[in-house]
Amino acid sequence: MANNQLAKRDHGGMITTADAFEQKIQQWHADGLHVLVPMVNFGGLAPGYGLLATACKIDPNPAKGGAEEVYQNPQFCNKSRGEVALSKIGWRKIQACAGINVDTIDLTDVSVPNYWKVKAIASRRGMNGEMQSVTFTHVWDMREGSDKLKGQGASQVGQMRAHGIRHCEARAISGAIREMVGGKQKYTQAELAKPFISVQVSLAPDMSNPEVARIAAMVAFGASAQLYPGAEQNALPSAPIVDVGLDQPNPDHPDVVDLPMEEEPEQTGELVSVTFVGTTPDSPKDAPVYVIKTGDDRRYLTADKATAATAHKAMKGNHAVAVDADSTGHIIELVDPEATT
């Protein structure tokens, strides 16, 4: 089936019966979609619930100059066959499509240098309304003599060790998502021309019931404060970020220029590209707080001018950087590997 014909097919919609689900499964397989559904039929759903089908498309290009959703690892990807592996950005799309939550547990023995171990727990709501989960444990062994160090330069080894827990956690999360949905370690670019599709157990209210319809309308028109008193008081304020212009220098801090640059491919799935360097709107001129945006949709803060300058140089040079930050997003360390080689 041609791609334009496939795009016109209805792959969404609420599924509430076993017959409708079976028909959808048959349609998805006939269209050659990647069906991330562990079952082929079911007996029934809890009252008021249905299955919501969601589809997502993975960009198969590993070198398009942006935040790549795939990468080519020569250790297991055959470039001549067009084989690619999903990066953490690609797996995040799958995670959102499948309605998966992921938590991690650090099992690292701190007495063993350069060795990390992380368990990831992926969970989502099953047909019976209960949460179902799978676990995936990854080991990041950077000790001398480790197979992972073969063929790596001194600078790259230093980065792999400096951010060991982050490398380990990212791979544990990707592995848990892959286990949950039954995904593959690698795909061909031709295979990724077709979307991935999954289903989530979702509330399907009976809109013929006047009271249910009234509550649904209240939520739709923003009356959640009436339904959930105190929600606004408990909401956490979000810190605003100011973009002072695409091609103009920051008038308060001319040494930091706000230029969105093309992002470098994340070949390892760990280094990130800097897409913006600016200042927070309430920064005093004598002690500015810099905000750094990266290609993996994160925003970091730092009051260190040298760190901001490193990020800015990496952005201008289209270099991927390694960022180590605390739980509040404040940068502990930012390294541009290409600047140290």
N, C-alpha and C positions, 0 to 999 in steps of 0.2 A: 504494500500500500504506500502511495506517495506521501511525503511528509505533509503537504498541504491538505491532503485528504484526512490524514491522521489528526491534524490539528483541529479539524471540524468535528471530530467525534466527541461525544460527551463521556468524559472519564470521571466526572465528579457526581455530585448528587447524594442525597441521603438514602441509604439502603436499610430497609426495615424488615425484610423477609428473606428466608433462606433461598427461595427461588430467584429473587432479584439478585442476591449475592452470587449465586451460581452462574447466572447469565452474565454478570459483570466479569467474573473471573474468566469465563470463556472468551468474552470480547477482548479483554486485555491480552490474553495469551495469543489470540488470533492476530492482534495488532502488533505482536512482537515486543510488548512493553516489558520492562523489568518489574515483575510483580513481587513486592516485598510483603507478602501476606503468608503467615505460617500455616493457615488452614485453607481447605478448599470448600468447606461447607460448615454450617452450624445449625443447631437445633432451635435456638431462640435467643432473644435478648431480654434484658430486664425491661419492665414497662417504662415507657417514656424515653427510651434510648434507641439509637440507630447507629449505623456505620457510615462515617463520612469519608468518602474517597478523596485523596489528595494526590496530585502529581507534581513532580519537579523535574527540571531538565538540568543536567550537568554539562557544563561547557567542556568539550573534549580537547581543547587547545591548551597545551602546556606552556606555550611561549607567546601569549597574546599581549604581554606587557602589562597585565593587571594582576589582581589578586587571583591567582590560578586556582581552579577547583580540582585540577589533576596535575600530576607531575610524572616524570619518567625517571625511575631508578634503574640504572644499568645492571644492578645486581639481580633483578628479577623481571624487568620489563624489556621485551624485545622491540627495539625502536623500529626495525624494518617491518614488523607486523603491526605497528601502530599501537602497541600496548602501553597503557598508562594506568597509574594507580590514583585513587581519590586522595586528595590532600585533606587536611583538617577542615578547610573551608568547604570542600565537597561533602565530607561526612556531616558537617553541621547542617547542610541543606537537607540531607537524608534524615537527620535527627528531627528537624522541624517537620518534615513531610510525614514522618511516622509517629509524631507525638511522643517522643522518647525523652525521659529525664535521665541525666547521668550524674552520679556522685562518685567521688574518688576517696580512697583510703591510702595514705602513705605508709608503706610497710618497710621503708628503708631502715637498715641497720646502720646507724650513724657511726658505729665503730669501724665500719669497712669503708675506706676512702674510695671515691670514684665508682661507686656502685649504688644504684637506686632501684627500688621496687615499688610499684604502684598497682593497686587493684581498683578497677573501675566497675561500677554497678549501674547497668542500664535497666530502666524500668518503664513500663507503660501499662495503661489500664486494659485488662483483658475482657473477653466476652461476658464473663460473669460479674463484671464490675469491680473485681479485685485486681490489685496491682501484681503484675508478673515481672520477673527480673532475671537477668543473666549477669554473670561476672566474667571479667577478663583481667588477667594479671600480666603485666609487662615488666621485664627486667632490662635496665639500661646499664650495661657493664662496660665501663670505661677504664678498667684496670689494665696495667701493662700486660701485654700478651693477648688481650681480648681480640676476637675476630673483628669486632666493630672498628678497631683502630687500624686495620690493614688498609694501606693505600691512602691514609689521611695525612695531610700536612700538619706541622706543629701548631700553626695558628688555628686550624679547624679543630684539632684535638682539644686545644685549650677552650674553644667555644663549646664544644660538646660536653666538656667536663664542667665548665662554669655554669651552664644552664641544664645540668643533668636531670634535675627533678622535673623541669618543664618538658624536656624531650620525652622523658619516661611517661609523664602524665598524659601528654597528647596522644601517644601511641596506645596507651591503655584505653583511653576514651574512644578512639577510632575503632579499636578492636572490639570493645563492648558493643558499640553500635552495629558493627558488622555482624557480630554473633546474634544480636537481637533480630536483625532483619534478614539474615541469611545472605548478606552481600559477599562479593568476591574480592580477593586481594587486588586483582587487576582486571581491566576491561580493554577491549580494542576501541579505538576512536569510532569505528563504525558502529559498534554496539551502543555507544553513548549517544548516537544520533536519536535513539528512542528514549522517552522519558522513563523515570522510575515512578511507580505508583504504590500507594499504601492506603490502609484504612485506619481510622481512629474511632473508638467508641465515643459517641457524642450525644449530648442531650437533644432529644427530638420532641419538644413540647407539643401537646395536643392543642392546636390553635382554635379548635372548635369549642373549647371550653372558655367561656367569657372571662373567667378570673385569670386563667393562664395567659390568655391573649392580652389582658390588661397589664399584667406584670411584664410581659415581654415588650409591650409598647413603652412602658415606663423606662425599662432598661435601654431600649433603642433611642429614646429621646433624652437620655442623660439624667434620669431621675434615680441614679444608683444611690445617692445620698439618702433618699427617703427609704430605700429598701435596706440599706446597710448603714444605720446611724453610726457616726464616729469614724467612718472610713476616711473622710477628708482630713481629720485631725491626725490620723495615723500615717497618712501618706508622707513619704520622704521627699523633700524638695530636691529638684534636679539642678545641678550647677550649670548655668548658661555658658556657652562657648561662643566667642565672637570671631567671625572670619572677616578680617578687615579688607579683603579684596583679593581677586584672583591674580592680578599682575602688579599690584602696588605694594610698596613697602609699608610696614606697620608704622604709622606716624609717631607713636610713642617710643618704639624700639626699632630704629631703622636698620640695626644690625641683624634683625631677624625678618626675613622676607616670606610672606605667605604665598607660596607658589605650589599649586597642586601638580605633582609630577607623575609620570608613568611609573608604575610599580614593577619591581624586578620579580621574575618568577621565583616562587618558593620551592626550589628543587628538593629541599629536605623536608618541606612542610613545617619548618620551625622558624626560620628567619622571616622577618616581616619587613615590608616596604614602608617607608615614611611618606605619607601623602599630604601632610600639613604641619607647619610649625608656626605658632602664633602665641598670643598671650591671653590670659583670662581677662574679662572685662573690668574686674575690680583690682587689677594689679597696680600697685604703686610704681611710679616711674623709677624710684631709687631701689626697689626690690621686686622686680617683676616675677610673676609666676607664669611659666611657659606651659602651653598645652601642645602635645605631640599626638597626631592622629596617625594610625598605621593601617596597612592594607587588610588586616584581619578585623576591621571594624571596632578597634579599641581606641580609647583616649587616655593618655597618660599625662601626669603633671610633674613638673620639676621646677625648683627655684634655682637650680645650678645652671649658670649661663653657659659653662663649657659643655654640659650635656646637651643643651638646646642647640649649641653651635655644631656639635657632632651630628645631631639629628638633621640639622639644616644642610650640612655638607653632604650627608648621605642622600638626602632628598634630591639635591641638585645633581649629584653624581649617579642617581638611580641605583644606589646600593641598598641591599637588604641589611637590616640591623638586628641585633639580639637585644631584647629589652627584659630586664629583671625588675619587677615592681612589687610593692607590698599589696595587701588586700584592699587598700583605699585607692590604688592606682598611681601612687607616687613612685617615681622611678628611683630604684636603688642603684642600678647600673644600666648604661646603654652603650653598646659596643658596635662599631662598624668594622667587621672583619677585614674588609678590603683596605681600610685605612691603616691596618696594622701589619699588612703583608708587604 
